[in-house]
Amino acid sequence: MKKYVCDVCGWVYEPEAGAPADNIPPGTPFEKLPEGFMCPECGASKEAFSPE
């Protein structure tokens, strides 16, 4: 699974780890994140992420 990086702050979404603080379980691919997903570091929208 591909990692995605926030273009605003550089935070990396790693599918293997998920985002437990945002109720995203490990193993969730970026494409399956909810539409309202926001970067936990800076609040940028899902559209602000690029494949690493």
Contacts in CASP RR format, 6 or more apart in sequence:
PFRMAT RR
TARGET T0000
AUTHOR 0000-0000-0000
METHOD contacts of the structure
MODEL  1
MKKYVCDVCGWVYEPEAGAPADNIPPGTPFEKLPEGFMCPECGASKEAFS
PE
1 15 0 8 1.000
1 16 0 8 1.000
1 27 0 8 1.000
1 29 0 8 1.000
1 30 0 8 1.000
2 15 0 8 1.000
2 29 0 8 1.000
2 30 0 8 1.000
2 51 0 8 1.000
2 52 0 8 1.000
3 12 0 8 1.000
3 13 0 8 1.000
3 14 0 8 1.000
3 15 0 8 1.000
3 51 0 8 1.000
3 52 0 8 1.000
4 12 0 8 1.000
4 13 0 8 1.000
4 30 0 8 1.000
4 49 0 8 1.000
4 50 0 8 1.000
4 51 0 8 1.000
4 52 0 8 1.000
5 11 0 8 1.000
5 12 0 8 1.000
5 13 0 8 1.000
5 49 0 8 1.000
5 50 0 8 1.000
5 51 0 8 1.000
5 52 0 8 1.000
6 12 0 8 1.000
6 13 0 8 1.000
6 39 0 8 1.000
6 41 0 8 1.000
6 42 0 8 1.000
6 44 0 8 1.000
6 48 0 8 1.000
6 49 0 8 1.000
7 44 0 8 1.000
7 48 0 8 1.000
7 49 0 8 1.000
7 50 0 8 1.000
8 39 0 8 1.000
8 42 0 8 1.000
8 43 0 8 1.000
8 44 0 8 1.000
8 48 0 8 1.000
9 39 0 8 1.000
9 41 0 8 1.000
9 42 0 8 1.000
9 44 0 8 1.000
10 41 0 8 1.000
11 39 0 8 1.000
11 40 0 8 1.000
11 41 0 8 1.000
11 42 0 8 1.000
12 52 0 8 1.000
13 19 0 8 1.000
13 30 0 8 1.000
13 33 0 8 1.000
13 49 0 8 1.000
15 26 0 8 1.000
15 27 0 8 1.000
15 28 0 8 1.000
15 29 0 8 1.000
15 30 0 8 1.000
16 26 0 8 1.000
16 27 0 8 1.000
17 26 0 8 1.000
18 24 0 8 1.000
18 25 0 8 1.000
18 26 0 8 1.000
18 27 0 8 1.000
18 28 0 8 1.000
19 40 0 8 1.000
20 26 0 8 1.000
21 40 0 8 1.000
22 37 0 8 1.000
22 40 0 8 1.000
24 33 0 8 1.000
24 37 0 8 1.000
30 49 0 8 1.000
33 46 0 8 1.000
35 46 0 8 1.000
36 45 0 8 1.000
36 46 0 8 1.000
37 45 0 8 1.000
37 46 0 8 1.000
38 44 0 8 1.000
38 45 0 8 1.000
38 46 0 8 1.000
39 45 0 8 1.000
39 48 0 8 1.000
39 49 0 8 1.000
END
